[in-house]
Amino acid sequence: MLQSIINLDVKLFLFFNHTLANPVCDYIFVHITNGAFWIVPGIIAAVLFIIFQKKKALIILGLVAITVGVSDPVCNRLIKPNVERMRPCNPSVHLENGRFLLGRKTSRSFPSSHAMNIFAQAMLLSLFYRKKSAWFFLFALVIGFSRIYVGVHYPFDVAAGALFGMVIGAGVYGGYRATVTLAGKRRARSAHSG
């Protein structure tokens, strides 16, 4: 059973990584998958968010930081070391027709930390801005797909990262809502007793 799942994962990887390959997508996805590519646009978006949303933006950006502060270590320090799945681009893995646009890497593969972090944020932001949730998840999906296309993750690495990330994003949001509700109840009790 497990071997059948692994075989399917490899077939899907080769479909997305090799069969769909073309020079335009090579250029686009190499840049999209690079975290440094998003630093300047991310800073600009955060500044504009703060200008237009003020206090709410600061709260949400704080929650985004908490979300990544949870999802990244859970992925890289807890799950990956215990699963120990090699990346498709690992020099020890021999995938005929595999394309490794970022070179060979020996770090662990399951789950994708890019997918886990970006889907955690997509879930968190979607719970605050429900009408924009399709955009948040579309962006996360493009980032996740880029990880497969450039050859650093199998599809199930990305799918698992997305699932774990959404659970963490929902958990951070739930913790925030519980804190707000509890604080409101305390204020109400203080007002009645004062």
C-alpha positions as CSV (number, residue, x, y, z in Angstrom):
1,M,0.0,0.0,0.0
2,L,2.7,2.5,1.0
3,Q,4.8,1.6,-2.0
4,S,1.7,2.2,-4.3
5,I,1.3,5.7,-2.8
6,I,5.0,6.4,-3.3
7,N,4.9,5.2,-6.9
8,L,1.9,7.5,-7.6
9,D,3.7,10.4,-6.0
10,V,6.7,9.8,-8.3
11,K,4.5,9.6,-11.3
12,L,2.7,12.8,-10.4
13,F,6.1,14.4,-9.8
14,L,7.4,13.5,-13.2
15,F,4.2,14.7,-14.8
16,F,4.4,18.2,-13.2
17,N,8.2,18.4,-13.3
18,H,9.0,16.9,-16.7
19,T,5.9,16.5,-18.9
20,L,4.6,20.1,-18.3
21,A,8.1,21.6,-18.6
22,N,8.8,24.6,-20.9
23,P,11.3,27.5,-20.9
24,V,8.7,30.1,-19.9
25,C,7.6,28.1,-16.8
26,D,11.2,27.3,-16.0
27,Y,12.0,31.0,-15.7
28,I,8.8,31.9,-13.8
29,F,8.8,29.1,-11.3
30,V,12.5,29.4,-10.4
31,H,11.8,33.0,-9.4
32,I,8.5,32.4,-7.7
33,T,9.9,29.6,-5.5
34,N,12.7,31.8,-4.3
35,G,11.8,33.4,-1.0
36,A,14.1,36.3,-1.6
37,F,12.0,37.2,-4.6
38,W,9.1,38.0,-2.3
39,I,10.9,40.1,0.3
40,V,10.5,43.6,-1.3
41,P,6.8,43.0,-2.4
42,G,6.1,41.6,1.0
43,I,7.5,44.6,2.8
44,I,5.6,46.9,0.5
45,A,2.4,45.0,1.1
46,A,2.9,45.0,4.9
47,V,3.5,48.8,4.9
48,L,0.4,49.5,2.7
49,F,-1.6,47.1,4.9
50,I,-0.6,49.0,8.0
51,I,-1.3,52.4,6.4
52,F,-4.9,51.3,5.4
53,Q,-5.8,48.9,8.2
54,K,-3.8,50.4,11.1
55,K,-4.4,48.5,14.3
56,K,-6.1,45.5,12.6
57,A,-3.1,45.2,10.3
58,L,-0.6,45.1,13.2
59,I,-2.7,42.4,14.9
60,I,-2.9,40.3,11.8
61,L,0.8,40.8,10.9
62,G,1.6,39.7,14.5
63,L,-0.5,36.6,14.0
64,V,1.2,35.9,10.7
65,A,4.5,36.0,12.5
66,I,3.2,33.7,15.2
67,T,1.8,31.3,12.5
68,V,5.2,31.0,10.8
69,G,6.8,30.8,14.2
70,V,4.8,27.7,14.8
71,S,4.6,26.1,11.3
72,D,8.2,26.4,10.3
73,P,9.7,24.7,13.4
74,V,6.9,22.0,13.5
75,C,7.8,21.2,9.9
76,N,11.6,21.4,10.1
77,R,12.4,20.3,13.6
78,L,9.6,17.9,14.4
79,I,8.1,16.3,11.2
80,K,11.0,16.3,8.7
81,P,13.6,14.7,11.1
82,N,11.1,11.9,12.0
83,V,10.0,11.1,8.5
84,E,13.4,11.5,6.8
85,R,12.1,11.4,3.2
86,M,14.8,12.3,0.6
87,R,14.0,15.0,-1.9
88,P,13.6,14.1,-5.5
89,C,16.7,16.2,-6.2
90,N,18.8,14.4,-3.6
91,P,21.9,13.0,-5.4
92,S,21.1,9.5,-4.0
93,V,17.7,9.5,-5.7
94,H,17.7,8.5,-9.3
95,L,14.6,9.7,-11.1
96,E,14.8,9.3,-14.9
97,N,13.7,12.5,-16.6
98,G,13.6,14.4,-13.3
99,R,14.6,18.1,-13.8
100,F,16.2,19.8,-10.8
101,L,16.2,23.5,-11.6
102,L,17.7,24.5,-8.3
103,G,20.4,21.9,-8.3
104,R,20.8,18.9,-6.0
105,K,19.9,19.1,-2.3
106,T,20.4,16.7,0.5
107,S,17.9,18.2,3.0
108,R,14.7,16.4,3.9
109,S,11.5,16.6,1.8
110,F,8.4,15.7,3.7
111,P,6.5,17.9,4.2
112,S,7.3,21.0,2.2
113,S,8.0,23.8,4.6
114,H,7.3,26.4,1.8
115,A,3.8,24.8,1.4
116,M,3.3,24.5,5.2
117,N,4.2,28.1,5.9
118,I,2.3,29.7,3.0
119,F,-0.9,27.6,3.4
120,A,-0.8,28.4,7.2
121,Q,-0.8,32.1,6.3
122,A,-3.4,31.6,3.5
123,M,-5.7,29.9,6.1
124,L,-5.2,32.6,8.7
125,L,-5.7,35.5,6.3
126,S,-8.8,33.8,4.8
127,L,-10.4,33.6,8.2
128,F,-10.0,37.3,8.5
129,Y,-10.9,38.2,4.9
130,R,-13.2,35.5,3.8
131,K,-14.2,37.2,0.5
132,K,-10.5,37.2,-0.5
133,S,-9.8,33.6,0.5
134,A,-9.6,32.3,-3.1
135,W,-6.8,34.8,-3.8
136,F,-4.8,33.7,-0.7
137,F,-5.2,30.0,-1.6
138,L,-4.4,30.6,-5.2
139,F,-1.2,32.3,-4.3
140,A,-0.3,29.4,-1.9
141,L,-1.1,26.9,-4.6
142,V,1.2,28.6,-7.0
143,I,4.0,28.6,-4.4
144,G,3.3,24.9,-3.7
145,F,3.2,23.9,-7.3
146,S,6.5,25.8,-7.9
147,R,8.2,23.5,-5.4
148,I,7.2,20.5,-7.5
149,Y,8.0,22.1,-10.9
150,V,11.5,23.1,-9.9
151,G,12.2,19.5,-8.6
152,V,12.7,20.0,-4.9
153,H,9.5,18.3,-3.7
154,Y,7.1,15.5,-4.5
155,P,3.4,16.4,-4.8
156,F,2.5,14.6,-1.6
157,D,5.2,16.6,0.3
158,V,3.4,19.8,-0.9
159,A,-0.1,18.4,-0.2
160,A,0.9,17.3,3.4
161,G,2.5,20.7,4.0
162,A,-0.6,22.4,2.8
163,L,-2.8,20.3,5.1
164,F,-0.6,20.7,8.2
165,G,-0.3,24.4,7.4
166,M,-4.0,25.0,7.2
167,V,-4.5,23.2,10.5
168,I,-1.9,25.5,12.1
169,G,-3.3,28.6,10.5
170,A,-6.8,27.7,11.7
171,G,-5.4,26.9,15.2
172,V,-3.7,30.3,15.5
173,Y,-6.9,32.0,14.4
174,G,-8.9,30.0,16.9
175,G,-6.5,30.9,19.6
176,Y,-6.8,34.6,18.7
177,R,-10.6,34.4,18.7
178,A,-10.6,32.6,22.1
179,T,-8.3,35.2,23.5
180,V,-10.5,38.1,22.2
181,T,-13.6,36.4,23.6
182,L,-12.0,35.8,27.0
183,A,-10.7,39.4,27.2
184,G,-14.2,40.6,26.3
185,K,-15.8,38.5,29.1
186,R,-13.2,39.8,31.6
187,R,-13.9,43.4,30.6
188,A,-17.7,42.8,31.0
189,R,-17.2,41.3,34.4
190,S,-15.0,44.2,35.5
191,A,-17.5,46.7,34.2
192,H,-20.4,45.0,36.2
193,S,-18.4,44.6,39.4
194,G,-17.0,48.2,39.3
